[in-house]
Amino acid sequence: MAKKKLVHFRENLLFPHLFQPTYQELQTGFPLRGSWKRDFFRNGNPIILELGCGKGEYTVGLAEKHPEQNFIGIDWKGARLWRGCKTVEEKRLRNTGFIRARVDHIERLFSSSEISEIWITFPDPQKGKERKRLTSPVFLEKYAKVLEPGGLIRLKTDDPFFFTYTLGVIKKAGHRLIFATEDIYHSGITGEVTEIRTYYETIWLESGKSIGYLEFKMQ
């Protein structure tokens, strides 16, 4: 397994759609910050982020469904990102990119209002570390700096604690909750929210686990 990971890490260096910012770049200014549309995607289409994208199932799935939009998946695990990058290469997608970085660096990767929408798919609930939760006030403050006004945030989670926690954060901050359900697959909702599934999501559903989903906009 370790040998396979090393092969994937080497191949990651060759993907033109995978960016692995150095510490220096994050401190002094990532080259594409503020110019993703012009210099990478080479169009003026909206950019949608998937945070903690893992193998990129949502990033790739959404990109296939919406060629008129641009998609970027962010994750810290290079071995996971390899699968997403490989799929993009195999499918020859032109509207997809990946970044190997921690989500808390999002302000250093994108400029003000550069992002139109954010997906947070099955994040670690970090039950003992609130500041590390991807929907904590700390992270929402970061998202607000890169999202365009009225930009949508979507959360999909298998963890009831995280779902309830996020609802509390939204209410306390006065953000606008648009939709919420503790069981998306029995809510009557159709489309990409249910049609695109991660590997582990499929396993959870087969075991009878419910998947929560919500959408909100920050005020």
C-alpha positions in Angstrom: 0.0 0.0 0.0 2.8 2.4 0.9 4.5 1.7 -2.5 1.2 2.4 -4.3 0.9 5.7 -2.5 4.3 6.7 -3.5 3.4 6.0 -7.2 0.3 8.1 -6.8 2.2 11.0 -5.2 4.7 11.0 -8.1 1.8 11.0 -10.6 0.2 13.9 -8.7 3.1 16.0 -9.7 2.2 15.5 -13.4 -1.5 16.4 -13.3 -2.0 19.9 -14.8 -5.2 20.3 -12.9 -3.8 19.6 -9.4 -2.2 22.4 -7.5 -0.1 21.8 -4.4 0.8 25.2 -3.0 4.0 25.6 -1.1 4.3 27.2 2.3 6.0 30.2 0.6 3.2 30.6 -1.9 0.6 30.5 0.8 2.4 33.2 2.7 3.3 35.6 -0.1 0.4 35.0 -2.5 -0.8 32.0 -4.5 -0.3 32.8 -8.2 -3.9 31.9 -9.2 -5.6 33.8 -6.3 -8.0 36.2 -8.0 -7.4 34.9 -11.5 -8.7 31.3 -11.5 -11.3 32.0 -14.2 -8.9 33.9 -16.5 -5.7 31.9 -16.1 -6.8 28.4 -15.3 -10.3 27.8 -16.5 -10.0 30.4 -19.3 -13.6 31.4 -19.1 -15.9 33.6 -17.0 -18.1 30.9 -15.5 -18.9 30.6 -11.8 -16.6 28.6 -9.6 -18.0 26.1 -7.1 -15.8 24.6 -4.4 -16.0 21.2 -2.7 -14.3 21.3 0.7 -12.8 18.1 2.0 -13.4 16.5 -1.4 -11.7 13.2 -0.7 -11.6 11.3 -4.0 -13.6 14.1 -5.7 -16.8 12.2 -6.4 -18.9 15.4 -6.0 -16.4 17.6 -7.8 -16.3 15.3 -10.8 -20.0 14.5 -10.7 -21.1 18.1 -10.6 -18.6 19.1 -13.3 -20.1 16.4 -15.6 -23.6 17.7 -15.0 -22.7 21.4 -15.3 -20.2 22.1 -18.1 -21.3 25.7 -17.9 -19.7 26.0 -14.4 -16.2 25.5 -13.0 -15.4 23.2 -10.1 -12.5 22.9 -7.6 -12.1 20.2 -5.0 -9.9 20.9 -1.9 -8.4 18.2 0.3 -5.2 17.7 2.3 -4.8 14.0 1.4 -2.8 13.5 -1.7 -3.6 9.9 -2.1 -7.3 10.6 -2.2 -6.9 13.5 -4.6 -5.0 11.2 -7.0 -8.3 9.3 -7.7 -10.2 12.5 -8.5 -7.4 13.8 -10.7 -7.2 10.5 -12.6 -10.9 10.5 -13.2 -10.8 14.1 -14.5 -8.0 13.0 -16.9 -9.9 9.9 -18.0 -13.1 11.8 -18.7 -11.2 14.8 -20.2 -13.1 17.3 -18.1 -12.0 20.9 -18.8 -14.0 22.6 -16.0 -12.4 20.8 -13.0 -9.4 21.4 -10.8 -8.1 20.2 -7.4 -6.0 21.8 -4.7 -4.0 19.9 -2.1 -4.2 22.2 0.9 -6.0 22.6 4.2 -9.4 24.3 4.1 -8.3 26.9 6.6 -6.0 28.3 3.9 -9.0 29.2 1.7 -8.5 32.9 2.0 -4.9 32.5 0.6 -6.1 30.6 -2.4 -9.1 32.7 -3.5 -9.8 36.4 -3.5 -12.9 38.3 -2.5 -16.1 37.2 -4.2 -14.2 34.7 -6.4 -16.4 31.8 -5.4 -20.1 31.4 -6.2 -21.0 28.3 -4.1 -19.5 25.9 -1.6 -20.2 22.2 -1.0 -19.1 20.6 2.3 -19.5 16.9 1.8 -19.2 14.5 4.8 -16.7 16.4 6.9 -15.1 15.1 10.0 -17.5 16.2 12.9 -14.5 17.0 15.1 -16.6 16.4 18.2 -14.0 17.6 20.6 -12.6 20.5 18.6 -15.2 23.0 17.6 -12.8 25.4 15.9 -11.9 22.6 13.4 -15.4 21.9 12.3 -16.0 23.1 8.8 -19.2 24.9 9.7 -17.9 26.6 12.8 -18.0 30.4 13.0 -14.3 30.4 12.5 -14.6 28.7 9.1 -17.8 30.6 8.1 -15.9 33.8 8.5 -13.3 32.6 6.1 -15.9 31.5 3.5 -17.6 34.9 3.7 -14.3 36.5 2.5 -14.2 34.5 -0.7 -17.9 33.9 -1.5 -19.8 36.3 -3.7 -22.7 38.1 -2.0 -25.6 35.7 -1.7 -23.3 32.7 -2.3 -24.9 29.3 -1.3 -23.3 26.9 1.1 -24.5 23.2 1.0 -23.8 20.6 3.6 -24.2 16.8 3.3 -23.4 14.7 6.3 -24.0 11.3 7.8 -23.4 12.6 11.4 -26.6 13.8 13.3 -24.4 15.7 15.8 -22.7 17.7 13.0 -26.1 18.4 11.3 -27.6 19.7 14.5 -24.5 21.7 15.4 -24.6 23.4 12.0 -28.3 24.3 12.3 -27.4 25.9 15.7 -24.6 27.9 14.2 -26.8 29.2 11.3 -29.6 30.2 13.7 -27.3 31.9 16.2 -25.5 33.9 13.5 -28.8 34.9 11.8 -27.8 33.3 8.5 -30.6 32.4 6.1 -31.5 28.7 6.2 -33.0 27.7 2.8 -33.6 24.0 3.2 -32.8 21.3 5.8 -33.6 17.6 6.1 -32.2 14.9 8.3 -32.9 12.3 5.7 -32.4 13.5 2.1 -33.2 10.2 0.5 -36.7 10.2 2.0 -37.4 14.0 1.5 -38.7 13.9 -2.0 -35.6 15.9 -3.2 -34.2 14.8 -6.6 -31.3 15.8 -8.7 -27.6 16.0 -8.0 -28.0 16.0 -4.2 -29.1 12.4 -4.3 -27.8 11.3 -7.7 -24.2 11.9 -6.8 -22.9 9.7 -4.0 -19.5 9.2 -2.5 -18.1 5.7 -2.0 -18.7 5.7 1.7 -22.2 7.3 1.3 -23.3 4.3 -0.7 -22.1 2.0 2.1 -23.8 4.0 4.8 -27.1 4.0 2.8 -26.9 0.2 2.3 -26.5 -0.1 6.1 -29.7 1.9 6.7 -28.0 5.1 7.8 -29.7 8.5 7.1 -28.0 11.3 5.3 -28.6 14.9 6.4 -28.6 17.8 4.0 -29.0 21.6 4.3 -28.5 24.8 2.3 -28.0 28.3 3.7 -26.7 31.7 2.9 -24.7 34.0 5.2 -26.1 37.4 6.1 
